[in-house]
Amino acid sequence: MAHVEFELPASVFSALRKAPEEFVQEMRIAAAIHWYSQEMISQGKAAEIAGLPRAQFLAELYRCKVPALQVTLEELRQDAQSE
């Protein structure tokens, strides 16, 4: 597994009232949600990046008001018609 390091001032953690470990977990989730919402990665990959089971990642999407499906109504209609 790759390891990435960030240098942040200690004041960041106190301002957010987060322990460094909690901050890192929230960063992973935030990045995964962002990349998923931009359609850069799949739901499964996003859950992996976030370090969460897929069901828990879906709960995070709901909490952040990000649609879990990246398919438009028109795309669903087209798929239904082509079958």
ROVEXPA-736151 format. One record per residue: residue number from 1; x negated, y, z of N, C-alpha, C in turn. Coordinates in pm, 1 decimal, padded with zeros to 6 digits, m for minus. Each point is the difference from the previous one (the first is absolute). Layout:
BEGIN
<rec><resi>NUM</resi><n_east>X</n_east><n_north>Y</n_north><n_up>Z</n_up><ca_east>X</ca_east><ca_north>Y</ca_north><ca_up>Z</ca_up><c_east>X</c_east><c_north>Y</c_north><c_up>Z</c_up></rec>
...
END
This chain:
BEGIN
<rec><resi>1</resi><n_east>m00085.5</n_east><n_north>m00117.8</n_north><n_up>00000.0</n_up><ca_east>00085.5</ca_east><ca_north>00117.8</ca_north><ca_up>00000.0</ca_up><c_east>m00089.8</c_east><c_north>00123.7</c_north><c_up>00000.0</c_up></rec>
<rec><resi>2</resi><n_east>00038.1</n_east><n_north>00097.9</n_north><n_up>m00078.4</n_up><ca_east>m00075.2</ca_east><ca_north>00125.2</ca_north><ca_up>m00006.4</ca_up><c_east>00026.4</c_east><c_north>00082.8</c_north><c_up>00125.7</c_up></rec>
<rec><resi>3</resi><n_east>m00094.2</n_east><n_north>00082.8</n_north><n_up>00030.9</n_up><ca_east>00010.2</ca_east><ca_north>00086.3</ca_north><ca_up>00118.3</ca_up><c_east>m00018.4</c_east><c_north>00144.6</c_north><c_up>m00046.1</c_up></rec>
<rec><resi>4</resi><n_east>00090.5</n_east><n_north>00089.0</n_north><n_up>00041.3</n_up><ca_east>m00005.6</ca_east><ca_north>00141.2</ca_north><ca_up>m00036.9</ca_up><c_east>m00006.2</c_east><c_north>00081.0</c_north><c_up>00128.3</c_up></rec>
<rec><resi>5</resi><n_east>m00085.8</n_east><n_north>00100.3</n_north><n_up>00000.9</n_up><ca_east>m00013.6</ca_east><ca_north>00085.8</ca_north><ca_up>00117.7</ca_up><c_east>00036.2</c_east><c_north>00143.1</c_north><c_up>m00034.2</c_up></rec>
<rec><resi>6</resi><n_east>00070.3</n_east><n_north>00065.0</n_north><n_up>00093.3</n_up><ca_east>00032.1</ca_east><ca_north>00142.1</ca_north><ca_up>m00011.5</ca_up><c_east>m00056.6</c_east><c_north>00069.1</c_north><c_up>00123.2</c_up></rec>
<rec><resi>7</resi><n_east>m00055.5</n_east><n_north>00116.3</n_north><n_up>m00020.3</n_up><ca_east>m00043.8</ca_east><ca_north>00080.3</ca_north><ca_up>00113.5</ca_up><c_east>00102.3</c_east><c_north>00110.7</c_north><c_up>00020.0</c_up></rec>
<rec><resi>8</resi><n_east>00062.6</n_east><n_north>m00000.9</n_north><n_up>00117.0</n_up><ca_east>00100.5</ca_east><ca_north>00099.9</ca_north><ca_up>00033.3</ca_up><c_east>m00033.6</c_east><c_north>00061.7</c_north><c_up>00134.0</c_up></rec>
<rec><resi>9</resi><n_east>00029.1</n_east><n_north>00127.0</n_north><n_up>00017.4</n_up><ca_east>m00022.7</ca_east><ca_north>00062.6</ca_north><ca_up>00130.0</ca_up><c_east>00090.2</c_east><c_north>m00065.1</c_north><c_up>00105.7</c_up></rec>
<rec><resi>10</resi><n_east>m00047.4</n_east><n_north>m00009.9</n_north><n_up>00120.3</n_up><ca_east>00077.6</ca_east><ca_north>m00059.0</ca_north><ca_up>00109.0</ca_up><c_east>00130.7</c_east><c_north>00075.3</c_north><c_up>00022.7</c_up></rec>
<rec><resi>11</resi><n_east>00000.6</n_east><n_north>00128.2</n_north><n_up>m00033.7</n_up><ca_east>00120.7</ca_east><ca_north>00080.3</ca_north><ca_up>00020.1</ca_up><c_east>00118.1</c_east><c_north>m00049.6</c_north><c_up>m00083.0</c_up></rec>
<rec><resi>12</resi><n_east>m00027.3</n_east><n_north>m00070.7</n_north><n_up>m00109.7</n_up><ca_east>00107.4</ca_east><ca_north>m00055.0</ca_north><ca_up>m00082.8</ca_up><c_east>00084.2</c_east><c_north>m00096.5</c_north><c_up>00081.9</c_up></rec>
<rec><resi>13</resi><n_east>m00065.6</n_east><n_north>m00085.7</n_north><n_up>00075.1</n_up><ca_east>00071.0</ca_east><ca_north>m00101.7</ca_north><ca_up>00076.9</ca_up><c_east>00079.5</c_east><c_north>00062.2</c_north><c_up>00114.3</c_up></rec>
<rec><resi>14</resi><n_east>m00057.9</n_east><n_north>00098.1</n_north><n_up>00064.0</n_up><ca_east>00073.5</ca_east><ca_north>00063.8</ca_north><ca_up>00109.5</ca_up><c_east>00116.1</c_east><c_north>00084.5</c_north><c_up>m00053.4</c_up></rec>
<rec><resi>15</resi><n_east>m00018.4</n_east><n_north>00064.0</n_north><n_up>m00115.2</n_up><ca_east>00107.9</ca_east><ca_north>00080.6</ca_north><ca_up>m00058.0</ca_up><c_east>00118.6</c_east><c_north>m00088.0</c_north><c_up>m00038.5</c_up></rec>
<rec><resi>16</resi><n_east>m00028.8</n_east><n_north>m00118.9</n_north><n_up>m00049.1</n_up><ca_east>00106.5</ca_east><ca_north>m00092.3</ca_north><ca_up>m00039.7</ca_up><c_east>00045.6</c_east><c_north>m00090.1</c_north><c_up>00114.7</c_up></rec>
<rec><resi>17</resi><n_east>m00073.3</n_east><n_north>00007.4</n_north><n_up>00111.3</n_up><ca_east>00027.4</ca_east><ca_north>m00086.1</ca_north><ca_up>00115.8</ca_up><c_east>m00002.6</c_east><c_north>m00146.3</c_north><c_up>m00038.9</c_up></rec>
<rec><resi>18</resi><n_east>m00103.8</n_east><n_north>m00036.6</n_north><n_up>m00073.4</n_up><ca_east>m00017.3</ca_east><ca_north>m00136.7</ca_north><ca_up>m00047.9</ca_up><c_east>m00139.4</c_east><c_north>m00049.5</c_north><c_up>00036.8</c_up></rec>
<rec><resi>19</resi><n_east>m00007.1</n_east><n_north>m00125.7</n_north><n_up>00034.0</n_up><ca_east>m00129.7</ca_east><ca_north>m00065.4</ca_north><ca_up>00016.4</ca_up><c_east>m00056.2</c_east><c_north>m00024.6</c_north><c_up>m00139.7</c_up></rec>
<rec><resi>20</resi><n_east>m00131.8</n_east><n_north>m00007.2</n_north><n_up>m00015.2</n_up><ca_east>m00057.7</ca_east><ca_north>m00022.8</ca_north><ca_up>m00133.3</ca_up><c_east>00057.5</c_east><c_north>m00123.3</c_north><c_up>m00070.6</c_up></rec>
<rec><resi>21</resi><n_east>00022.7</n_east><n_north>m00108.5</n_north><n_up>00072.4</n_up><ca_east>00053.7</ca_east><ca_north>m00121.5</ca_north><ca_up>m00061.2</ca_up><c_east>00142.1</c_east><c_north>00022.7</c_north><c_up>m00052.9</c_up></rec>
<rec><resi>22</resi><n_east>00079.8</n_east><n_north>00072.3</n_north><n_up>00076.2</n_up><ca_east>00137.0</ca_east><ca_north>00031.0</ca_north><ca_up>m00040.7</ca_up><c_east>m00001.2</c_east><c_north>00091.9</c_north><c_up>m00122.3</c_up></rec>
<rec><resi>23</resi><n_east>m00091.2</n_east><n_north>00096.1</n_north><n_up>m00001.5</n_up><ca_east>m00014.9</ca_east><ca_north>00091.7</ca_north><ca_up>m00111.7</ca_up><c_east>m00035.1</c_east><c_north>m00076.3</c_north><c_up>m00127.4</c_up></rec>
<rec><resi>24</resi><n_east>m00092.4</n_east><n_north>m00094.7</n_north><n_up>00009.8</n_up><ca_east>m00041.8</ca_east><ca_north>m00078.7</ca_north><ca_up>m00115.9</ca_up><c_east>00117.8</c_east><c_north>m00080.0</c_north><c_up>m00054.6</c_up></rec>
<rec><resi>25</resi><n_east>00077.3</n_east><n_north>m00062.9</n_north><n_up>00089.1</n_up><ca_east>00115.4</ca_east><ca_north>m00077.6</ca_north><ca_up>m00045.5</ca_up><c_east>00100.8</c_east><c_north>00090.0</c_north><c_up>m00070.5</c_up></rec>
<rec><resi>26</resi><n_east>00025.0</n_east><n_north>00117.9</n_north><n_up>00054.4</n_up><ca_east>00093.6</ca_east><ca_north>00092.4</ca_north><ca_up>m00064.4</ca_up><c_east>m00052.1</c_east><c_north>00048.8</c_north><c_up>m00135.0</c_up></rec>
<rec><resi>27</resi><n_east>m00131.2</n_east><n_north>00018.8</n_north><n_up>m00010.5</n_up><ca_east>m00058.4</ca_east><ca_north>00039.7</ca_north><ca_up>m00128.5</ca_up><c_east>00018.8</c_east><c_north>m00110.0</c_north><c_up>m00104.2</c_up></rec>
<rec><resi>28</resi><n_east>m00019.9</n_east><n_north>m00124.2</n_north><n_up>00040.0</n_up><ca_east>00017.8</ca_east><ca_north>m00112.3</ca_north><ca_up>m00092.6</ca_up><c_east>00144.0</c_east><c_north>m00005.2</c_north><c_up>m00049.9</c_up></rec>
<rec><resi>29</resi><n_east>00094.2</n_east><n_north>00015.3</n_north><n_up>00091.5</n_up><ca_east>00141.1</ca_east><ca_north>m00004.5</ca_north><ca_up>m00037.5</ca_up><c_east>00033.9</c_east><c_north>00117.7</c_north><c_up>m00090.8</c_up></rec>
<rec><resi>30</resi><n_east>m00046.0</n_east><n_north>00119.2</n_north><n_up>00035.6</n_up><ca_east>00028.7</ca_east><ca_north>00119.2</ca_north><ca_up>m00080.0</ca_up><c_east>m00057.5</c_east><c_north>m00012.7</c_north><c_up>m00141.1</c_up></rec>
<rec><resi>31</resi><n_east>m00122.2</n_east><n_north>m00049.8</n_north><n_up>m00010.6</n_up><ca_east>m00061.6</ca_east><ca_north>m00017.6</ca_north><ca_up>m00132.4</ca_up><c_east>00077.2</c_east><c_north>m00102.0</c_north><c_up>m00081.5</c_up></rec>
<rec><resi>32</resi><n_east>00037.4</n_east><n_north>m00111.0</n_north><n_up>00062.8</n_up><ca_east>00073.2</ca_east><ca_north>m00104.5</ca_north><ca_up>m00070.7</ca_up><c_east>00135.2</c_east><c_north>00051.8</c_north><c_up>m00049.0</c_up></rec>
<rec><resi>33</resi><n_east>00069.8</n_east><n_north>00073.7</n_north><n_up>00084.9</n_up><ca_east>00129.3</ca_east><ca_north>00056.4</ca_north><ca_up>m00038.8</ca_up><c_east>m00018.0</c_east><c_north>00099.0</c_north><c_up>m00115.0</c_up></rec>
<rec><resi>34</resi><n_east>m00100.6</n_east><n_north>00083.6</n_north><n_up>00009.0</n_up><ca_east>m00024.7</ca_east><ca_north>00098.2</ca_north><ca_up>m00106.4</ca_up><c_east>m00028.5</c_east><c_north>m00069.8</c_north><c_up>m00133.0</c_up></rec>
<rec><resi>35</resi><n_east>m00092.3</n_east><n_north>m00094.1</n_north><n_up>m00000.8</n_up><ca_east>m00036.5</ca_east><ca_north>m00068.5</ca_north><ca_up>m00124.4</ca_up><c_east>00116.7</c_east><c_north>m00080.2</c_north><c_up>m00054.8</c_up></rec>
<rec><resi>36</resi><n_east>00080.5</n_east><n_north>m00060.2</n_north><n_up>00089.8</n_up><ca_east>00117.6</ca_east><ca_north>m00074.0</ca_north><ca_up>m00044.4</ca_up><c_east>00102.8</c_east><c_north>00095.8</c_north><c_up>m00062.0</c_up></rec>
<rec><resi>37</resi><n_east>00023.9</n_east><n_north>00111.9</n_north><n_up>00065.2</n_up><ca_east>00099.6</ca_east><ca_north>00094.7</ca_north><ca_up>m00051.4</ca_up><c_east>m00043.9</c_east><c_north>00061.6</c_north><c_up>m00133.1</c_up></rec>
<rec><resi>38</resi><n_east>m00129.9</n_east><n_north>00003.0</n_north><n_up>m00025.9</n_up><ca_east>m00052.2</ca_east><ca_north>00050.9</ca_north><ca_up>m00126.8</ca_up><c_east>m00006.4</c_east><c_north>m00109.5</c_north><c_up>m00106.3</c_up></rec>
<rec><resi>39</resi><n_east>00048.4</n_east><n_north>m00121.2</n_north><n_up>00036.7</n_up><ca_east>00001.9</ca_east><ca_north>m00115.8</ca_north><ca_up>m00088.5</ca_up><c_east>m00139.7</c_east><c_north>m00042.8</c_north><c_up>m00043.8</c_up></rec>
<rec><resi>40</resi><n_east>m00096.2</n_east><n_north>00020.7</n_north><n_up>00087.2</n_up><ca_east>m00137.5</ca_east><ca_north>m00038.8</ca_north><ca_up>m00028.7</ca_up><c_east>m00027.8</c_east><c_north>m00144.3</c_north><c_up>00042.9</c_up></rec>
<rec><resi>41</resi><n_east>00076.2</n_east><n_north>m00049.5</n_north><n_up>00098.6</n_up><ca_east>m00020.2</ca_east><ca_north>m00135.1</ca_north><ca_up>00051.9</ca_up><c_east>00135.4</c_east><c_north>m00065.9</c_north><c_up>00024.7</c_up></rec>
<rec><resi>42</resi><n_east>m00003.0</n_east><n_north>m00131.0</n_north><n_up>00009.2</n_up><ca_east>00122.6</ca_east><ca_north>m00076.0</ca_north><ca_up>00026.0</ca_up><c_east>00034.0</c_east><c_north>00005.6</c_north><c_up>00149.0</c_up></rec>
<rec><resi>43</resi><n_east>00120.8</n_east><n_north>m00044.3</n_north><n_up>00030.2</n_up><ca_east>00043.7</ca_east><ca_north>m00005.6</ca_north><ca_up>00139.1</ca_up><c_east>m00087.7</c_east><c_north>m00095.3</c_north><c_up>00081.7</c_up></rec>
<rec><resi>44</resi><n_east>m00033.6</n_east><n_north>m00114.9</n_north><n_up>m00058.7</n_up><ca_east>m00085.3</ca_east><ca_north>m00095.9</ca_north><ca_up>00069.3</ca_up><c_east>m00137.6</c_east><c_north>00056.2</c_north><c_up>00028.9</c_up></rec>
<rec><resi>45</resi><n_east>m00058.8</n_east><n_north>00068.1</n_north><n_up>m00097.3</n_up><ca_east>m00133.4</ca_east><ca_north>00059.9</ca_north><ca_up>00018.5</ca_up><c_east>00006.7</c_east><c_north>00112.5</c_north><c_up>00102.4</c_up></rec>
<rec><resi>46</resi><n_east>00108.3</n_east><n_north>00077.6</n_north><n_up>m00003.8</n_up><ca_east>00016.4</ca_east><ca_north>00108.7</ca_north><ca_up>00096.7</ca_up><c_east>00008.0</c_east><c_north>m00055.4</c_north><c_up>00142.5</c_up></rec>
<rec><resi>47</resi><n_east>00074.6</n_east><n_north>m00108.1</n_north><n_up>00017.4</n_up><ca_east>00009.9</ca_east><ca_north>m00062.5</ca_north><ca_up>00132.1</ca_up><c_east>m00136.9</c_east><c_north>m00048.6</c_north><c_up>00045.6</c_up></rec>
<rec><resi>48</resi><n_east>m00076.8</n_east><n_north>m00055.9</n_north><n_up>m00092.2</n_up><ca_east>m00135.6</ca_east><ca_north>m00046.9</ca_north><ca_up>00031.7</ca_up><c_east>m00089.2</c_east><c_north>00116.7</c_north><c_up>00043.0</c_up></rec>
<rec><resi>49</resi><n_east>00004.0</n_east><n_north>00109.2</n_north><n_up>m00074.4</n_up><ca_east>m00080.0</ca_east><ca_north>00118.2</ca_north><ca_up>00034.3</ca_up><c_east>00041.0</c_east><c_north>00054.0</c_north><c_up>00136.4</c_up></rec>
<rec><resi>50</resi><n_east>00130.7</n_east><n_north>00001.9</n_north><n_up>00025.6</n_up><ca_east>00050.5</ca_east><ca_north>00051.6</ca_north><ca_up>00127.6</ca_up><c_east>m00031.1</c_east><c_north>m00093.5</c_north><c_up>00115.7</c_up></rec>
<rec><resi>51</resi><n_east>m00036.1</n_east><n_north>m00125.4</n_north><n_up>m00031.7</n_up><ca_east>m00027.9</ca_east><ca_north>m00096.5</ca_north><ca_up>00105.2</ca_up><c_east>00126.7</c_east><c_north>m00049.2</c_north><c_up>00068.2</c_up></rec>
<rec><resi>52</resi><n_east>00109.9</n_east><n_north>m00004.8</n_north><n_up>m00076.9</n_up><ca_east>00130.6</ca_east><ca_north>m00037.1</ca_north><ca_up>00054.3</ca_up><c_east>00059.9</c_east><c_north>m00114.5</c_north><c_up>m00079.7</c_up></rec>
<rec><resi>53</resi><n_east>00085.3</n_east><n_north>m00080.9</n_north><n_up>00064.6</n_up><ca_east>00080.3</ca_east><ca_north>m00093.4</ca_north><ca_up>m00078.5</ca_up><c_east>00092.5</c_east><c_north>00080.5</c_north><c_up>m00091.9</c_up></rec>
<rec><resi>54</resi><n_east>00039.0</n_east><n_north>m00059.2</n_north><n_up>m00110.1</n_up><ca_east>00080.9</ca_east><ca_north>00072.3</ca_north><ca_up>m00098.1</ca_up><c_east>00129.1</c_east><c_north>00054.8</c_north><c_up>00060.2</c_up></rec>
<rec><resi>55</resi><n_east>00067.3</n_east><n_north>m00078.3</n_north><n_up>00084.2</n_up><ca_east>00125.2</ca_east><ca_north>00046.3</ca_north><ca_up>00061.7</ca_up><c_east>m00023.6</c_east><c_north>00124.4</c_north><c_up>00085.1</c_up></rec>
<rec><resi>56</resi><n_east>m00111.3</n_east><n_north>00003.6</n_north><n_up>00070.3</n_up><ca_east>m00030.7</ca_east><ca_north>00116.9</ca_north><ca_up>00082.5</ca_up><c_east>m00036.2</c_east><c_north>00120.3</c_north><c_up>m00087.2</c_up></rec>
<rec><resi>57</resi><n_east>m00066.6</n_east><n_north>m00025.9</n_north><n_up>m00112.7</n_up><ca_east>m00030.2</ca_east><ca_north>00109.3</ca_north><ca_up>m00092.6</ca_up><c_east>00129.1</c_east><c_north>00058.8</c_north><c_up>m00055.9</c_up></rec>
<rec><resi>58</resi><n_east>00097.7</n_east><n_north>m00086.5</n_north><n_up>m00031.3</n_up><ca_east>00129.9</ca_east><ca_north>00049.3</ca_north><ca_up>m00047.3</ca_up><c_east>00066.2</c_east><c_north>00087.6</c_north><c_up>00105.6</c_up></rec>
<rec><resi>59</resi><n_east>m00014.1</n_east><n_north>m00036.9</n_north><n_up>00126.4</n_up><ca_east>00054.6</ca_east><ca_north>00081.9</ca_north><ca_up>00108.8</ca_up><c_east>m00068.8</c_east><c_north>00136.1</c_north><c_up>00004.2</c_up></rec>
<rec><resi>60</resi><n_east>m00130.6</n_east><n_north>00003.3</n_north><n_up>m00025.3</n_up><ca_east>m00073.8</ca_east><ca_north>00126.8</ca_north><ca_up>m00003.7</ca_up><c_east>00046.6</c_east><c_north>00086.0</c_north><c_up>m00117.4</c_up></rec>
<rec><resi>61</resi><n_east>00024.8</n_east><n_north>m00062.2</n_north><n_up>m00115.1</n_up><ca_east>00053.1</ca_east><ca_north>00075.2</ca_north><ca_up>m00113.8</ca_up><c_east>00132.9</c_east><c_north>00063.6</c_north><c_up>00037.1</c_up></rec>
<rec><resi>62</resi><n_east>00086.5</n_east><n_north>m00076.2</n_north><n_up>00064.8</n_up><ca_east>00130.4</ca_east><ca_north>00051.6</ca_north><ca_up>00041.4</ca_up><c_east>m00017.1</c_east><c_north>00116.3</c_north><c_up>00097.8</c_up></rec>
<rec><resi>63</resi><n_east>m00090.0</n_east><n_north>m00017.1</n_north><n_up>00096.4</n_up><ca_east>m00023.9</ca_east><ca_north>00104.2</ca_north><ca_up>00100.8</ca_up><c_east>m00046.8</c_east><c_north>00129.5</c_north><c_up>m00066.3</c_up></rec>
<rec><resi>64</resi><n_east>m00078.8</n_east><n_north>m00012.8</n_north><n_up>m00104.9</n_up><ca_east>m00054.1</ca_east><ca_north>00117.7</ca_north><ca_up>m00069.9</ca_up><c_east>00088.9</c_east><c_north>00045.7</c_north><c_up>m00115.9</c_up></rec>
<rec><resi>65</resi><n_east>00116.7</n_east><n_north>m00064.3</n_north><n_up>m00013.4</n_up><ca_east>00095.9</ca_east><ca_north>00036.4</ca_north><ca_up>m00104.8</ca_up><c_east>m00058.0</c_east><c_north>m00013.8</c_north><c_up>m00140.8</c_up></rec>
<rec><resi>66</resi><n_east>m00077.8</n_east><n_north>m00106.7</n_north><n_up>m00019.8</n_up><ca_east>m00056.9</ca_east><ca_north>m00031.0</ca_north><ca_up>m00130.7</ca_up><c_east>00076.3</c_east><c_north>m00120.1</c_north><c_up>m00055.0</c_up></rec>
<rec><resi>67</resi><n_east>00055.2</n_east><n_north>00010.9</n_north><n_up>m00121.0</n_up><ca_east>00074.7</ca_east><ca_north>m00112.7</ca_north><ca_up>m00056.2</ca_up><c_east>m00085.7</c_east><c_north>m00125.7</c_north><c_up>m00010.8</c_up></rec>
<rec><resi>68</resi><n_east>00057.0</n_east><n_north>m00112.4</n_north><n_up>00039.5</n_up><ca_east>m00072.0</ca_east><ca_north>m00127.4</ca_north><ca_up>m00006.2</ca_up><c_east>m00006.9</c_east><c_north>m00053.2</c_north><c_up>m00142.6</c_up></rec>
<rec><resi>69</resi><n_east>00097.4</n_east><n_north>00037.2</n_north><n_up>m00082.4</n_up><ca_east>00000.1</ca_east><ca_north>m00045.2</ca_north><ca_up>m00139.2</ca_up><c_east>m00055.7</c_east><c_north>00109.7</c_north><c_up>m00089.7</c_up></rec>
<rec><resi>70</resi><n_east>m00086.4</n_east><n_north>m00041.3</n_north><n_up>m00089.8</n_up><ca_east>m00058.2</ca_east><ca_north>00096.8</ca_north><ca_up>m00092.4</ca_up><c_east>00059.9</c_east><c_north>m00017.1</c_north><c_up>m00139.7</c_up></rec>
<rec><resi>71</resi><n_east>00126.4</n_east><n_north>m00032.8</n_north><n_up>m00003.1</n_up><ca_east>00069.5</ca_east><ca_north>m00021.9</ca_north><ca_up>m00125.7</ca_up><c_east>00116.1</c_east><c_north>00098.2</c_north><c_up>m00006.2</c_up></rec>
<rec><resi>72</resi><n_east>00015.8</n_east><n_north>00064.1</n_north><n_up>m00114.9</n_up><ca_east>00111.1</ca_east><ca_north>00093.0</ca_north><ca_up>m00015.8</ca_up><c_east>00126.7</c_east><c_north>m00077.5</c_north><c_up>m00035.6</c_up></rec>
<rec><resi>73</resi><n_east>00113.7</n_east><n_north>00063.4</n_north><n_up>00017.3</n_up><ca_east>00127.7</ca_east><ca_north>m00060.9</ca_north><ca_up>m00036.1</ca_up><c_east>00002.3</c_east><c_north>m00034.6</c_north><c_up>m00148.7</c_up></rec>
<rec><resi>74</resi><n_east>m00055.0</n_east><n_north>00086.1</n_north><n_up>m00081.1</n_up><ca_east>m00003.8</ca_east><ca_north>m00025.3</ca_north><ca_up>m00144.2</ca_up><c_east>m00084.8</c_east><c_north>m00123.3</c_north><c_up>m00031.8</c_up></rec>
<rec><resi>75</resi><n_east>m00113.1</n_east><n_north>m00016.0</n_north><n_up>00067.6</n_up><ca_east>m00083.2</ca_east><ca_north>m00118.5</ca_north><ca_up>m00022.1</ca_up><c_east>00073.8</c_east><c_north>m00127.6</c_north><c_up>00040.6</c_up></rec>
<rec><resi>76</resi><n_east>00074.8</n_east><n_north>00006.4</n_north><n_up>00109.4</n_up><ca_east>00079.6</ca_east><ca_north>m00115.2</ca_north><ca_up>00042.1</ca_up><c_east>00105.9</c_east><c_north>m00034.2</c_north><c_up>m00104.3</c_up></rec>
<rec><resi>77</resi><n_east>00064.5</n_east><n_north>00101.5</n_north><n_up>m00055.0</n_up><ca_east>00101.2</ca_east><ca_north>m00022.0</ca_north><ca_up>m00104.2</ca_up><c_east>m00062.1</c_east><c_north>m00064.9</c_north><c_up>m00123.7</c_up></rec>
<rec><resi>78</resi><n_east>m00114.8</n_east><n_north>00050.5</n_north><n_up>m00040.8</n_up><ca_east>m00067.9</ca_east><ca_north>m00055.0</ca_north><ca_up>m00117.0</ca_up><c_east>m00038.9</c_east><c_north>m00146.0</c_north><c_up>00023.6</c_up></rec>
<rec><resi>79</resi><n_east>m00051.0</n_east><n_north>m00030.4</n_north><n_up>00117.7</n_up><ca_east>m00036.0</ca_east><ca_north>m00138.0</ca_north><ca_up>00033.5</ca_up><c_east>00122.7</c_east><c_north>m00090.4</c_north><c_up>m00002.0</c_up></rec>
<rec><resi>80</resi><n_east>00110.5</n_east><n_north>00048.5</n_north><n_up>00053.4</n_up><ca_east>00123.0</ca_east><ca_north>m00079.9</ca_north><ca_up>00003.6</ca_up><c_east>00052.5</c_east><c_north>m00025.8</c_north><c_up>m00140.5</c_up></rec>
<rec><resi>81</resi><n_east>m00012.7</n_east><n_north>00098.7</n_north><n_up>m00088.6</n_up><ca_east>00049.5</ca_east><ca_north>m00014.8</ca_north><ca_up>m00136.6</ca_up><c_east>m00088.9</c_east><c_north>m00092.9</c_north><c_up>m00082.9</c_up></rec>
<rec><resi>82</resi><n_east>m00127.7</n_east><n_north>m00004.5</n_north><n_up>00030.6</n_up><ca_east>m00091.8</ca_east><ca_north>m00081.8</ca_north><ca_up>m00078.8</ca_up><c_east>00004.4</c_east><c_north>m00147.6</c_north><c_up>00038.8</c_up></rec>
<rec><resi>83</resi><n_east>00066.6</n_east><n_north>m00030.5</n_north><n_up>00108.9</n_up><ca_east>00007.2</ca_east><ca_north>m00141.5</ca_north><ca_up>00042.3</ca_up><c_east>00117.7</c_east><c_north>m00069.9</c_north><c_up>m00056.2</c_up></rec>
END
